[in-house]
């Protein structure tokens, strides 16, 4: 049993040793994956909000400005440092993301503090957004936090695509 050590049953299990340890590694992996899934699919958010937030996060992290723009309403308004209109908001985000050096990857976290309204025609929440910068997939201590924000989204167009209509300081 190559890596077996009678003094460390956990290490034995992770490296393919005794029977007790063989059950620990899959359990740990299951818990990590379950936690990740819950973080990405919060049970308290309606599906349309979850889809909108995932699209917002993915397009931000991938620097896909066309997809990112599609998460914002043409009637978007805000009172944050990022801009008051959709065009100003997009320009500021694009400028900020262009400053990130090669090898660094933004990792956006959207934490919902409170659901203000959850209706068929309107969704409003208090959120806190933060961006961690990873270097070559390794987390770094570099982090940018937003203030607490009021975010409102509404369905638009023929297909009722949910878009962010307001993003204000709270």
Rosetta constraint file for C-alpha pairs under 8 A:
AtomPair CA 1 CA 17 HARMONIC 6.56 0.50
AtomPair CA 3 CA 12 HARMONIC 6.60 0.50
AtomPair CA 3 CA 15 HARMONIC 6.60 0.50
AtomPair CA 3 CA 16 HARMONIC 7.64 0.50
AtomPair CA 3 CA 17 HARMONIC 6.89 0.50
AtomPair CA 4 CA 12 HARMONIC 5.24 0.50
AtomPair CA 4 CA 15 HARMONIC 7.97 0.50
AtomPair CA 4 CA 16 HARMONIC 7.99 0.50
AtomPair CA 4 CA 17 HARMONIC 5.42 0.50
AtomPair CA 4 CA 18 HARMONIC 7.58 0.50
AtomPair CA 5 CA 9 HARMONIC 6.98 0.50
AtomPair CA 5 CA 11 HARMONIC 7.73 0.50
AtomPair CA 5 CA 12 HARMONIC 6.22 0.50
AtomPair CA 8 CA 12 HARMONIC 6.28 0.50
AtomPair CA 9 CA 13 HARMONIC 6.22 0.50
AtomPair CA 9 CA 17 HARMONIC 7.86 0.50
AtomPair CA 9 CA 18 HARMONIC 7.07 0.50
AtomPair CA 9 CA 20 HARMONIC 7.46 0.50
AtomPair CA 9 CA 21 HARMONIC 5.97 0.50
AtomPair CA 10 CA 14 HARMONIC 6.30 0.50
AtomPair CA 10 CA 21 HARMONIC 5.19 0.50
AtomPair CA 10 CA 24 HARMONIC 7.25 0.50
AtomPair CA 11 CA 15 HARMONIC 6.04 0.50
AtomPair CA 11 CA 17 HARMONIC 7.85 0.50
AtomPair CA 11 CA 21 HARMONIC 7.30 0.50
AtomPair CA 12 CA 16 HARMONIC 5.94 0.50
AtomPair CA 12 CA 17 HARMONIC 4.23 0.50
AtomPair CA 12 CA 18 HARMONIC 5.99 0.50
AtomPair CA 12 CA 21 HARMONIC 6.03 0.50
AtomPair CA 12 CA 22 HARMONIC 7.94 0.50
AtomPair CA 13 CA 17 HARMONIC 4.80 0.50
AtomPair CA 13 CA 18 HARMONIC 5.61 0.50
AtomPair CA 13 CA 19 HARMONIC 6.87 0.50
AtomPair CA 13 CA 20 HARMONIC 6.58 0.50
AtomPair CA 13 CA 21 HARMONIC 3.11 0.50
AtomPair CA 13 CA 22 HARMONIC 4.35 0.50
AtomPair CA 13 CA 23 HARMONIC 7.19 0.50
AtomPair CA 13 CA 24 HARMONIC 6.65 0.50
AtomPair CA 13 CA 25 HARMONIC 6.80 0.50
AtomPair CA 14 CA 21 HARMONIC 6.21 0.50
AtomPair CA 14 CA 22 HARMONIC 6.42 0.50
AtomPair CA 14 CA 24 HARMONIC 7.20 0.50
AtomPair CA 14 CA 25 HARMONIC 5.40 0.50
AtomPair CA 16 CA 21 HARMONIC 7.67 0.50
AtomPair CA 16 CA 22 HARMONIC 6.37 0.50
AtomPair CA 17 CA 21 HARMONIC 6.76 0.50
AtomPair CA 17 CA 22 HARMONIC 6.89 0.50
AtomPair CA 18 CA 22 HARMONIC 6.39 0.50
AtomPair CA 19 CA 23 HARMONIC 6.95 0.50
AtomPair CA 20 CA 24 HARMONIC 6.99 0.50
AtomPair CA 21 CA 25 HARMONIC 6.92 0.50
AtomPair CA 22 CA 26 HARMONIC 7.52 0.50
AtomPair CA 23 CA 27 HARMONIC 6.37 0.50
AtomPair CA 24 CA 28 HARMONIC 6.13 0.50
AtomPair CA 25 CA 29 HARMONIC 6.24 0.50
AtomPair CA 26 CA 30 HARMONIC 6.00 0.50
AtomPair CA 27 CA 31 HARMONIC 6.20 0.50
AtomPair CA 28 CA 32 HARMONIC 6.22 0.50
AtomPair CA 29 CA 33 HARMONIC 6.12 0.50
AtomPair CA 30 CA 34 HARMONIC 5.93 0.50
AtomPair CA 31 CA 35 HARMONIC 6.06 0.50
AtomPair CA 32 CA 36 HARMONIC 6.18 0.50
AtomPair CA 33 CA 37 HARMONIC 6.04 0.50
AtomPair CA 34 CA 38 HARMONIC 6.16 0.50
AtomPair CA 35 CA 39 HARMONIC 6.13 0.50
AtomPair CA 36 CA 40 HARMONIC 6.22 0.50
AtomPair CA 37 CA 41 HARMONIC 5.87 0.50
AtomPair CA 38 CA 42 HARMONIC 5.41 0.50
AtomPair CA 38 CA 43 HARMONIC 7.38 0.50
AtomPair CA 40 CA 54 HARMONIC 7.80 0.50
AtomPair CA 41 CA 45 HARMONIC 7.89 0.50
AtomPair CA 41 CA 50 HARMONIC 6.74 0.50
AtomPair CA 42 CA 50 HARMONIC 7.63 0.50
AtomPair CA 45 CA 49 HARMONIC 6.22 0.50
AtomPair CA 45 CA 50 HARMONIC 6.11 0.50
AtomPair CA 46 CA 50 HARMONIC 6.34 0.50
AtomPair CA 46 CA 118 HARMONIC 7.76 0.50
AtomPair CA 47 CA 51 HARMONIC 6.10 0.50
AtomPair CA 48 CA 52 HARMONIC 6.16 0.50
AtomPair CA 48 CA 162 HARMONIC 6.80 0.50
AtomPair CA 49 CA 53 HARMONIC 6.11 0.50
AtomPair CA 49 CA 123 HARMONIC 7.41 0.50
AtomPair CA 49 CA 162 HARMONIC 7.70 0.50
AtomPair CA 50 CA 54 HARMONIC 6.12 0.50
AtomPair CA 51 CA 55 HARMONIC 6.17 0.50
AtomPair CA 52 CA 56 HARMONIC 6.11 0.50
AtomPair CA 52 CA 71 HARMONIC 6.83 0.50
AtomPair CA 52 CA 162 HARMONIC 6.57 0.50
AtomPair CA 52 CA 163 HARMONIC 7.06 0.50
AtomPair CA 53 CA 57 HARMONIC 6.02 0.50
AtomPair CA 53 CA 110 HARMONIC 7.60 0.50
AtomPair CA 54 CA 58 HARMONIC 5.93 0.50
AtomPair CA 55 CA 59 HARMONIC 5.95 0.50
AtomPair CA 55 CA 67 HARMONIC 7.69 0.50
AtomPair CA 55 CA 68 HARMONIC 7.49 0.50
AtomPair CA 55 CA 71 HARMONIC 7.16 0.50
AtomPair CA 56 CA 60 HARMONIC 6.08 0.50
AtomPair CA 56 CA 67 HARMONIC 7.99 0.50
AtomPair CA 56 CA 68 HARMONIC 5.91 0.50
AtomPair CA 56 CA 71 HARMONIC 6.09 0.50
AtomPair CA 57 CA 61 HARMONIC 6.11 0.50
AtomPair CA 57 CA 108 HARMONIC 5.99 0.50
AtomPair CA 57 CA 109 HARMONIC 7.57 0.50
AtomPair CA 57 CA 110 HARMONIC 7.93 0.50
AtomPair CA 58 CA 62 HARMONIC 6.02 0.50
AtomPair CA 59 CA 63 HARMONIC 5.72 0.50
AtomPair CA 59 CA 64 HARMONIC 4.82 0.50
AtomPair CA 59 CA 65 HARMONIC 6.74 0.50
AtomPair CA 59 CA 67 HARMONIC 5.76 0.50
AtomPair CA 59 CA 68 HARMONIC 5.08 0.50
AtomPair CA 60 CA 64 HARMONIC 6.45 0.50
AtomPair CA 60 CA 65 HARMONIC 7.39 0.50
AtomPair CA 60 CA 68 HARMONIC 6.31 0.50
AtomPair CA 60 CA 106 HARMONIC 8.00 0.50
AtomPair CA 60 CA 108 HARMONIC 7.51 0.50
AtomPair CA 61 CA 105 HARMONIC 7.10 0.50
AtomPair CA 61 CA 106 HARMONIC 5.43 0.50
AtomPair CA 61 CA 107 HARMONIC 6.10 0.50
AtomPair CA 61 CA 108 HARMONIC 6.73 0.50
AtomPair CA 63 CA 68 HARMONIC 7.94 0.50
AtomPair CA 63 CA 94 HARMONIC 7.82 0.50
AtomPair CA 63 CA 97 HARMONIC 7.18 0.50
AtomPair CA 64 CA 68 HARMONIC 6.08 0.50
AtomPair CA 65 CA 69 HARMONIC 5.86 0.50
AtomPair CA 65 CA 90 HARMONIC 7.71 0.50
AtomPair CA 65 CA 94 HARMONIC 7.35 0.50
AtomPair CA 66 CA 70 HARMONIC 6.43 0.50
AtomPair CA 67 CA 71 HARMONIC 6.84 0.50
AtomPair CA 68 CA 72 HARMONIC 7.30 0.50
AtomPair CA 69 CA 86 HARMONIC 7.94 0.50
AtomPair CA 69 CA 90 HARMONIC 6.90 0.50
AtomPair CA 70 CA 163 HARMONIC 7.30 0.50
AtomPair CA 71 CA 162 HARMONIC 7.44 0.50
AtomPair CA 71 CA 163 HARMONIC 4.89 0.50
AtomPair CA 71 CA 164 HARMONIC 6.10 0.50
AtomPair CA 72 CA 76 HARMONIC 6.22 0.50
AtomPair CA 72 CA 86 HARMONIC 6.89 0.50
AtomPair CA 72 CA 163 HARMONIC 5.01 0.50
AtomPair CA 72 CA 164 HARMONIC 4.71 0.50
AtomPair CA 72 CA 165 HARMONIC 6.40 0.50
AtomPair CA 73 CA 86 HARMONIC 7.43 0.50
AtomPair CA 73 CA 156 HARMONIC 7.92 0.50
AtomPair CA 73 CA 163 HARMONIC 5.24 0.50
AtomPair CA 73 CA 164 HARMONIC 5.62 0.50
AtomPair CA 73 CA 165 HARMONIC 5.23 0.50
AtomPair CA 74 CA 86 HARMONIC 6.61 0.50
AtomPair CA 74 CA 165 HARMONIC 7.90 0.50
AtomPair CA 75 CA 85 HARMONIC 7.84 0.50
AtomPair CA 75 CA 86 HARMONIC 7.41 0.50
AtomPair CA 75 CA 165 HARMONIC 6.22 0.50
AtomPair CA 76 CA 84 HARMONIC 7.94 0.50
AtomPair CA 76 CA 85 HARMONIC 5.88 0.50
AtomPair CA 76 CA 86 HARMONIC 5.35 0.50
AtomPair CA 76 CA 164 HARMONIC 6.74 0.50
AtomPair CA 76 CA 165 HARMONIC 4.36 0.50
AtomPair CA 76 CA 166 HARMONIC 5.62 0.50
AtomPair CA 76 CA 167 HARMONIC 7.96 0.50
AtomPair CA 77 CA 84 HARMONIC 5.25 0.50
AtomPair CA 77 CA 85 HARMONIC 5.07 0.50
AtomPair CA 77 CA 86 HARMONIC 6.76 0.50
AtomPair CA 77 CA 165 HARMONIC 6.30 0.50
AtomPair CA 77 CA 166 HARMONIC 5.02 0.50
AtomPair CA 77 CA 167 HARMONIC 6.61 0.50
AtomPair CA 77 CA 168 HARMONIC 7.97 0.50
AtomPair CA 78 CA 83 HARMONIC 6.36 0.50
AtomPair CA 78 CA 84 HARMONIC 4.39 0.50
AtomPair CA 78 CA 85 HARMONIC 6.49 0.50
AtomPair CA 78 CA 166 HARMONIC 5.50 0.50
AtomPair CA 78 CA 167 HARMONIC 4.70 0.50
AtomPair CA 78 CA 168 HARMONIC 4.95 0.50
AtomPair CA 79 CA 83 HARMONIC 6.51 0.50
AtomPair CA 79 CA 84 HARMONIC 5.32 0.50
AtomPair CA 79 CA 167 HARMONIC 6.95 0.50
AtomPair CA 79 CA 168 HARMONIC 4.96 0.50
AtomPair CA 79 CA 169 HARMONIC 6.28 0.50
AtomPair CA 80 CA 84 HARMONIC 6.94 0.50
AtomPair CA 80 CA 167 HARMONIC 7.23 0.50
AtomPair CA 80 CA 168 HARMONIC 5.87 0.50
AtomPair CA 80 CA 169 HARMONIC 5.90 0.50
AtomPair CA 82 CA 88 HARMONIC 7.04 0.50
AtomPair CA 82 CA 89 HARMONIC 5.00 0.50
AtomPair CA 82 CA 92 HARMONIC 5.57 0.50
AtomPair CA 82 CA 93 HARMONIC 6.94 0.50
AtomPair CA 83 CA 88 HARMONIC 4.85 0.50
AtomPair CA 83 CA 89 HARMONIC 4.41 0.50
AtomPair CA 83 CA 92 HARMONIC 7.08 0.50
AtomPair CA 84 CA 88 HARMONIC 6.45 0.50
AtomPair CA 84 CA 89 HARMONIC 6.67 0.50
AtomPair CA 85 CA 89 HARMONIC 6.00 0.50
AtomPair CA 86 CA 90 HARMONIC 6.06 0.50
AtomPair CA 87 CA 91 HARMONIC 6.09 0.50
AtomPair CA 88 CA 92 HARMONIC 6.17 0.50
AtomPair CA 89 CA 93 HARMONIC 6.24 0.50
AtomPair CA 90 CA 94 HARMONIC 6.02 0.50
AtomPair CA 91 CA 95 HARMONIC 6.11 0.50
AtomPair CA 92 CA 96 HARMONIC 6.11 0.50
AtomPair CA 93 CA 97 HARMONIC 6.09 0.50
AtomPair CA 94 CA 98 HARMONIC 6.07 0.50
AtomPair CA 95 CA 99 HARMONIC 6.66 0.50
AtomPair CA 96 CA 100 HARMONIC 7.30 0.50
AtomPair CA 100 CA 104 HARMONIC 6.46 0.50
AtomPair CA 100 CA 105 HARMONIC 7.75 0.50
AtomPair CA 103 CA 135 HARMONIC 5.52 0.50
AtomPair CA 103 CA 136 HARMONIC 5.38 0.50
AtomPair CA 104 CA 133 HARMONIC 6.13 0.50
AtomPair CA 104 CA 134 HARMONIC 5.46 0.50
AtomPair CA 104 CA 135 HARMONIC 4.41 0.50
AtomPair CA 104 CA 136 HARMONIC 6.31 0.50
AtomPair CA 104 CA 137 HARMONIC 7.93 0.50
AtomPair CA 105 CA 133 HARMONIC 5.54 0.50
AtomPair CA 105 CA 134 HARMONIC 5.14 0.50
AtomPair CA 105 CA 135 HARMONIC 6.32 0.50
AtomPair CA 105 CA 136 HARMONIC 7.46 0.50
AtomPair CA 105 CA 137 HARMONIC 7.35 0.50
AtomPair CA 106 CA 131 HARMONIC 6.12 0.50
AtomPair CA 106 CA 132 HARMONIC 5.88 0.50
AtomPair CA 106 CA 133 HARMONIC 4.74 0.50
AtomPair CA 106 CA 134 HARMONIC 6.44 0.50
AtomPair CA 107 CA 131 HARMONIC 5.33 0.50
AtomPair CA 107 CA 132 HARMONIC 5.06 0.50
AtomPair CA 107 CA 133 HARMONIC 6.06 0.50
AtomPair CA 107 CA 134 HARMONIC 7.13 0.50
AtomPair CA 108 CA 129 HARMONIC 7.04 0.50
AtomPair CA 108 CA 130 HARMONIC 5.83 0.50
AtomPair CA 108 CA 131 HARMONIC 4.47 0.50
AtomPair CA 108 CA 132 HARMONIC 6.58 0.50
AtomPair CA 109 CA 129 HARMONIC 5.61 0.50
AtomPair CA 109 CA 130 HARMONIC 5.30 0.50
AtomPair CA 109 CA 131 HARMONIC 6.23 0.50
AtomPair CA 110 CA 127 HARMONIC 6.64 0.50
AtomPair CA 110 CA 128 HARMONIC 6.03 0.50
AtomPair CA 110 CA 129 HARMONIC 4.64 0.50
AtomPair CA 110 CA 130 HARMONIC 6.79 0.50
AtomPair CA 111 CA 127 HARMONIC 5.50 0.50
AtomPair CA 111 CA 128 HARMONIC 5.23 0.50
AtomPair CA 111 CA 129 HARMONIC 6.21 0.50
AtomPair CA 112 CA 125 HARMONIC 6.69 0.50
AtomPair CA 112 CA 126 HARMONIC 6.03 0.50
AtomPair CA 112 CA 127 HARMONIC 4.49 0.50
AtomPair CA 112 CA 128 HARMONIC 6.58 0.50
AtomPair CA 113 CA 125 HARMONIC 7.37 0.50
AtomPair CA 113 CA 126 HARMONIC 5.40 0.50
AtomPair CA 113 CA 127 HARMONIC 5.36 0.50
AtomPair CA 113 CA 128 HARMONIC 7.06 0.50
AtomPair CA 114 CA 125 HARMONIC 5.61 0.50
AtomPair CA 114 CA 126 HARMONIC 5.12 0.50
AtomPair CA 114 CA 127 HARMONIC 7.17 0.50
AtomPair CA 115 CA 124 HARMONIC 6.26 0.50
AtomPair CA 115 CA 125 HARMONIC 4.42 0.50
AtomPair CA 115 CA 126 HARMONIC 6.48 0.50
AtomPair CA 116 CA 123 HARMONIC 7.65 0.50
AtomPair CA 116 CA 124 HARMONIC 5.21 0.50
AtomPair CA 116 CA 125 HARMONIC 5.07 0.50
AtomPair CA 116 CA 126 HARMONIC 7.10 0.50
AtomPair CA 117 CA 122 HARMONIC 6.89 0.50
AtomPair CA 117 CA 123 HARMONIC 5.27 0.50
AtomPair CA 117 CA 124 HARMONIC 4.87 0.50
AtomPair CA 117 CA 125 HARMONIC 6.87 0.50
AtomPair CA 118 CA 122 HARMONIC 6.26 0.50
AtomPair CA 118 CA 123 HARMONIC 4.64 0.50
AtomPair CA 118 CA 124 HARMONIC 6.58 0.50
AtomPair CA 119 CA 123 HARMONIC 6.01 0.50
AtomPair CA 121 CA 154 HARMONIC 5.81 0.50
AtomPair CA 121 CA 155 HARMONIC 6.37 0.50
AtomPair CA 122 CA 152 HARMONIC 7.14 0.50
AtomPair CA 122 CA 153 HARMONIC 5.93 0.50
AtomPair CA 122 CA 154 HARMONIC 4.81 0.50
AtomPair CA 122 CA 155 HARMONIC 7.38 0.50
AtomPair CA 123 CA 152 HARMONIC 5.68 0.50
AtomPair CA 123 CA 153 HARMONIC 5.20 0.50
AtomPair CA 123 CA 154 HARMONIC 6.37 0.50
AtomPair CA 124 CA 150 HARMONIC 7.19 0.50
AtomPair CA 124 CA 151 HARMONIC 5.61 0.50
AtomPair CA 124 CA 152 HARMONIC 4.26 0.50
AtomPair CA 124 CA 153 HARMONIC 6.35 0.50
AtomPair CA 125 CA 150 HARMONIC 5.88 0.50
AtomPair CA 125 CA 151 HARMONIC 5.39 0.50
AtomPair CA 125 CA 152 HARMONIC 6.56 0.50
AtomPair CA 126 CA 148 HARMONIC 6.78 0.50
AtomPair CA 126 CA 149 HARMONIC 5.55 0.50
AtomPair CA 126 CA 150 HARMONIC 4.64 0.50
AtomPair CA 126 CA 151 HARMONIC 6.23 0.50
AtomPair CA 126 CA 170 HARMONIC 7.70 0.50
AtomPair CA 127 CA 148 HARMONIC 5.83 0.50
AtomPair CA 127 CA 149 HARMONIC 5.21 0.50
AtomPair CA 127 CA 150 HARMONIC 6.38 0.50
AtomPair CA 127 CA 151 HARMONIC 6.98 0.50
AtomPair CA 128 CA 145 HARMONIC 7.73 0.50
AtomPair CA 128 CA 146 HARMONIC 6.22 0.50
AtomPair CA 128 CA 147 HARMONIC 6.42 0.50
AtomPair CA 128 CA 148 HARMONIC 4.92 0.50
AtomPair CA 128 CA 149 HARMONIC 6.13 0.50
AtomPair CA 129 CA 145 HARMONIC 6.14 0.50
AtomPair CA 129 CA 146 HARMONIC 5.35 0.50
AtomPair CA 129 CA 147 HARMONIC 7.60 0.50
AtomPair CA 129 CA 148 HARMONIC 7.72 0.50
AtomPair CA 130 CA 143 HARMONIC 6.97 0.50
AtomPair CA 130 CA 144 HARMONIC 5.53 0.50
AtomPair CA 130 CA 145 HARMONIC 4.30 0.50
AtomPair CA 130 CA 146 HARMONIC 5.96 0.50
AtomPair CA 131 CA 143 HARMONIC 5.58 0.50
AtomPair CA 131 CA 144 HARMONIC 5.09 0.50
AtomPair CA 131 CA 145 HARMONIC 6.44 0.50
AtomPair CA 132 CA 139 HARMONIC 7.45 0.50
AtomPair CA 132 CA 140 HARMONIC 7.33 0.50
AtomPair CA 132 CA 141 HARMONIC 7.58 0.50
AtomPair CA 132 CA 142 HARMONIC 6.02 0.50
AtomPair CA 132 CA 143 HARMONIC 4.48 0.50
AtomPair CA 132 CA 144 HARMONIC 6.55 0.50
AtomPair CA 133 CA 139 HARMONIC 6.57 0.50
AtomPair CA 133 CA 140 HARMONIC 6.02 0.50
AtomPair CA 133 CA 141 HARMONIC 7.64 0.50
AtomPair CA 133 CA 142 HARMONIC 5.67 0.50
AtomPair CA 133 CA 143 HARMONIC 6.32 0.50
AtomPair CA 134 CA 138 HARMONIC 5.12 0.50
AtomPair CA 134 CA 139 HARMONIC 4.31 0.50
AtomPair CA 134 CA 140 HARMONIC 5.41 0.50
AtomPair CA 135 CA 139 HARMONIC 6.36 0.50
AtomPair CA 135 CA 140 HARMONIC 6.62 0.50
AtomPair CA 147 CA 169 HARMONIC 6.69 0.50
AtomPair CA 147 CA 170 HARMONIC 7.64 0.50
AtomPair CA 148 CA 169 HARMONIC 6.25 0.50
AtomPair CA 148 CA 170 HARMONIC 5.57 0.50
AtomPair CA 149 CA 167 HARMONIC 6.44 0.50
AtomPair CA 149 CA 168 HARMONIC 5.49 0.50
AtomPair CA 149 CA 169 HARMONIC 4.71 0.50
AtomPair CA 149 CA 170 HARMONIC 5.03 0.50
AtomPair CA 150 CA 166 HARMONIC 7.41 0.50
AtomPair CA 150 CA 167 HARMONIC 5.60 0.50
AtomPair CA 150 CA 168 HARMONIC 5.09 0.50
AtomPair CA 150 CA 169 HARMONIC 6.18 0.50
AtomPair CA 150 CA 170 HARMONIC 5.66 0.50
AtomPair CA 151 CA 164 HARMONIC 7.03 0.50
AtomPair CA 151 CA 165 HARMONIC 7.66 0.50
AtomPair CA 151 CA 166 HARMONIC 5.49 0.50
AtomPair CA 151 CA 167 HARMONIC 4.63 0.50
AtomPair CA 151 CA 168 HARMONIC 6.65 0.50
AtomPair CA 152 CA 164 HARMONIC 5.78 0.50
AtomPair CA 152 CA 165 HARMONIC 5.60 0.50
AtomPair CA 152 CA 166 HARMONIC 5.00 0.50
AtomPair CA 152 CA 167 HARMONIC 6.69 0.50
AtomPair CA 153 CA 162 HARMONIC 6.26 0.50
AtomPair CA 153 CA 163 HARMONIC 5.25 0.50
AtomPair CA 153 CA 164 HARMONIC 4.16 0.50
AtomPair CA 153 CA 165 HARMONIC 5.19 0.50
AtomPair CA 153 CA 166 HARMONIC 6.97 0.50
AtomPair CA 154 CA 161 HARMONIC 7.97 0.50
AtomPair CA 154 CA 162 HARMONIC 5.27 0.50
AtomPair CA 154 CA 163 HARMONIC 5.71 0.50
AtomPair CA 154 CA 164 HARMONIC 6.65 0.50
AtomPair CA 154 CA 165 HARMONIC 6.68 0.50
AtomPair CA 155 CA 160 HARMONIC 4.50 0.50
AtomPair CA 155 CA 161 HARMONIC 4.96 0.50
AtomPair CA 155 CA 162 HARMONIC 4.04 0.50
AtomPair CA 155 CA 163 HARMONIC 6.26 0.50
AtomPair CA 156 CA 160 HARMONIC 4.60 0.50
AtomPair CA 156 CA 161 HARMONIC 5.19 0.50
AtomPair CA 156 CA 162 HARMONIC 6.12 0.50
AtomPair CA 156 CA 163 HARMONIC 7.02 0.50
AtomPair CA 157 CA 161 HARMONIC 6.56 0.50
